[in-house]
Amino acid sequence: MLPLSMLDSSTSRSGNPVMGASMATKGVVITGGAGGVGFAYADSFMKRGHWVVICDIRDPSAAVEALRERHAGGLGRVHGTVCDVSDSASVEQLGEFAKEKLGTIHIWINNAGINGGRRPFSTLKTSTVEAVVKVNLIGVLLCTKVAQDIMSQQLGVESHIFNTVGSGVKGGGTPGYVAYGATKRGLPQMTDSLVKEVTDGVPGFDVPKPPGKVNFHTLSPGMVFTDLLLNDSTPELRKFPFGVLAAQPDEVGEDLVPKILETTGNGKSVEFLTLDRVLTKFYRKFFMGEKSQYIDDDGNVIQMPGAQYQDNGVKKQY
């Protein structure tokens, strides 16, 4: 199989003639891609014929096989590798792996994140606080650095890095998630700084224009029914706001991936819970009296026939 950079308009990923294959195909890297919304992103990209590299702190082999089975015979391809995003050497290895498998990287999504559990800050171990900051903030910085280094050297290619934001990003308190909220609050500032650097430069530093153009954006999946949301949750939280605003990973992936692919320019904010969507959900709940399709009146996750669920109510993806 040839990497994307070696494909021409008459060569498919399998080596068979397909007109325009290289024109539409994107190379995508997704951290934290073995489950949750990261897995859903990979699924949605592959559905549209793109090549994906996923990484995770644990072996992503099962996720890779599940994705390959889902898209057998299609144009989409996936590769997986273990990566600790909080470790610089591991992230550099991820970059090399992605270059080898994709050839050209068009989209890099910094999705990996942890919250350390929902509990008072005073009860947390210092090692837990350290872990949250390392993964959510240092990890995004390291991945962005490696991604920018690679993408900026891709001659004539305009690429995009998306930094995932979450609860706390707009300020205000996030009780139970002090460390998590603090890390997410910092990501828009980091992203804005990078946008200004590549647009206006840094006074006093004469940096040559790189061969490739790299853009930076924030990505907000909103509330997603994953371990991050449901672990340590209460019936009241599950009824509201989860039962009103939260969505399953596949719904979020199918909404955001087309938006990601359509993103142009620099410094954009790509969101699932747009103001229109939030207002619509509130109207249906509080004015029309619609019940949640995911949470029952007692605050329990509604399990759909034929689907399998973890003990915490998270729907199994494979």
C-alpha positions, -999 to +999 in steps of 0.1 A: +000+000+000+013+034-010+012+064+013-010+093+003+019+114-008+027+088-035-008+084-048-018+101-081-052+106-097-052+071-111-041+050-081-062+038-052-050+028-018-051-008-029-031+000-060-061-003-083-071+025-107-095+050-092-099+084-108-095+113-083-086+091-053-057+113-042-077+145-047-103+136-020-084+114+004-071+130+036-046+117+061-059+120+096-043+115+131-065+111+161-051+108+196-072+088+221-088+070+192-093+035+207-127+045+221-153+071+228-156+101+204-121+095+190-132+061+178-163+077+164-142+103+145-121+075+130-152+056+119-167+087+103-136+096+085-132+061+071-168+060+061-159+090+038-128+072+024-101+088+044-069+073+059-066+074+097-040+068+123-053+063+158-032+061+190-041+054+226-023+048+259-035+012+256-031-012+227-056+000+200-054-033+180-090-043+189-103-008+178-083-011+146-097-045+137-132-033+145-128-003+122-113-025+094-142-049+096-168-021+094-151-006+063-139-038+046-139-031+008-141+006+012-114+032+005-109+041+042-078+027+059-067+027+096-035+020+115-030+021+152-002+025+177+004+029+214+012+065+225+015+083+258+008+118+248+024+131+280+058+117+270+078+136+244+096+106+230+063+087+226+047+116+208+077+119+184+074+082+177+037+088+169+047+115+144+071+091+126+045+064+126+019+087+111+043+099+084+052+063+075+015+052+073-001+082+058+026+100+039+008+133+041-010+144+072-039+168+065-057+167+098-044+161+133-070+159+162-057+162+197-085+143+213-068+123+242-079+135+276-086+124+312-105+141+340-091+124+371-126+115+383-154+137+396-145+146+432-135+175+454-100+188+446-090+185+483-095+147+481-073+142+450-039+127+451-012+151+438-003+123+413-038+125+399-036+163+394-002+158+377-016+132+354-045+154+343-022+183+335+003+161+317-023+145+294-047+174+288-023+203+286+013+191+282+001+163+259-017+188+236+014+210+235+037+181+227+013+167+200+008+201+185+046+207+184+052+174+166+023+178+143+033+214+133+069+203+127+057+176+103+029+195+086+049+227+080+074+207+059+047+193+036+053+213+004+022+230-009-001+213+016-025+232+039-032+213+070-052+216+102-046+209+139-077+207+162-074+210+199-103+195+219-118+218+245-143+208+272-160+218+305-143+250+318-132+263+285-153+295+288-145+302+324-168+298+354-165+270+380-162+233+373-167+218+408-155+182+409-133+189+379-109+216+390-078+202+373-097+192+342-114+226+338-081+244+343-064+225+315-093+230+291-095+267+299-059+271+287-063+255+253-081+284+235-053+307+246-027+283+234-045+280+200-050+317+196-013+322+203-003+298+176-027+314+152-011+348+158+024+333+155+019+318+121-001+348+109+020+378+123+052+361+135+070+369+167+087+403+170+124+400+170+125+366+153+129+362+115+115+328+108+116+316+071+082+308+056+078+270+057+069+249+027+035+239+041+008+259+058-005+248+092-038+261+107-049+258+143-085+254+157-105+243+187-129+214+186-158+210+210-176+176+211-198+188+240-212+162+264-207+127+251-218+094+267-183+081+275-164+070+306-153+106+310-189+117+314-206+088+332-179+077+356-188+090+391-220+106+378-252+108+399-289+101+388-296+139+391-266+148+368-277+121+343-312+135+342-299+170+337-279+181+320-267+148+305-302+136+295-309+169+277-276+178+262-254+147+259-252+125+228-237+092+218-202+092+203-214+082+168-239+111+167-211+135+176-187+120+151-212+122+122-219+158+130-183+170+136-163+152+109-180+169+080-175+202+098-138+194+103-134+185+066-150+217+056-129+239+079-109+265+060-087+294+072-072+297+107-084+300+143-119+284+138-141+270+166-158+237+156-187+228+179-213+200+183-234+219+209-240+250+189-263+277+204-290+266+180-287+230+190-287+238+228-318+261+224-336+234+204-329+208+230-341+230+258-372+239+239-381+202+233-374+193+269-389+222+289-416+235+265-427+204+246-420+180+275-401+155+254-384+127+273-347+119+269-339+091+245-309+082+266-318+087+303-350+075+320-370+094+347-349+078+375-316+089+360-307+055+345-291+050+311-317+036+287-302+005+271-312+000+235-322-035+223-293-053+206-266-030+221-242-039+248-233-016+277-206-013+304-216-012+340-214+026+341-239+029+312-214+035+284-225+019+252-199-005+238-186+004+204-170-029+195 
